[in-house]
Amino acid sequence: MQATQHNLSCGVVLSTYNSPQLLEKVLWGYELQTHAAFDVYIADDGSGQETFDLIDQFRKRGKLRLHHVWHEDDGFRKTEILNKAIEQTSEDYLIFSDGDCIPTPTFVADHLDAARPGHFVAATLFRMDDAPSKAVTYDDVASEQLFSVRWLRQHGQPWSYKLLRLGLGRTAGSALNRMTPTLLYWAGCNASGWRKDIVAINGFDERLKYGGEDKEFGERLINTGIRPISCRYTLICMHQEHGRGYVCPEARAKNLEIRKQVREQRRTWTEFGIVKQADSAARPQGERRAA
């Protein structure tokens, strides 16, 4: 890690909702990071007491600096709680992931290594099937066996070419990052950027529900001139399988329409973000808003 990157103040923003069993395994991963100078902001979309108790347990362990940002359960309001969490942060650089994605031991260090002014880091996840998701233990994370093809196959993960990403070395992975034809975007499961750039676009659009709400955020970043850096083959977290009772086709359709407007009109600012429409006078001076 470069010295300048090593000294960056860093916050990790994790979204969660009533999934303490998944969140526990994720927090194990952050306890085991090779780079420990970061705070964790848990953006909680209305979880119950079990999640509060889990966070208290991890606070007592003393290995993580935890901030629990919570609001009442009133449907899928992930973008709202993410904005509230962003408001609580003060660090220069923010890493975003989900409370169901277990990080590799170098996850934070790798994000900081990749950070560049005028850019955001675009990475991805590996989707575990239900059987390996449920089989994960603390020792599997601590020993790094979880992140191996062998462990996954032994615990019921079907064969897929995507498994090959887990066995790549740094050299091969970096080469594939440069060569990939995949369109780069902000994926809320594994992305990072500069706080000042995030605040400059007013955070997440709170009109958006599940389905592309993170991509819309990234599209506005790109419209301001912030460019994605591909880390798809070198910076991966492990997604635990779970149900998705919050999927709504109507909400997805609305999201797609908003994203279309963002692309066509080259929008950078949302009136439905951290600073609300009624408070538009508080918008940062010099903020460019595309017509």
Secondary structure, DSSP 8 states (H G I E B T S, - for coil): --HHHHTS-EEEEEEESS-HHHHHHHHHHHHT-S----EEEEEESS--HHHHHHHHHHHHHTSSEEEEEE----S--HHHHHHHHHHH---SEEEEEETTEEE-TTHHHHHHHH--TTEEEE-EEEE--HHHHHH--HHHHHTTGGGSHHHHHHTT----GGGGGGG--HHHHHHHHHH--S-----TTEEEEEHHHHHHTTS--TT--SSSHHHHHHHHHHHTT-EEEE-TTT-EEEE-----TT--HHHHHHHHHHHHHHHHHT----TBSSSBGGGGGGS-TT-----
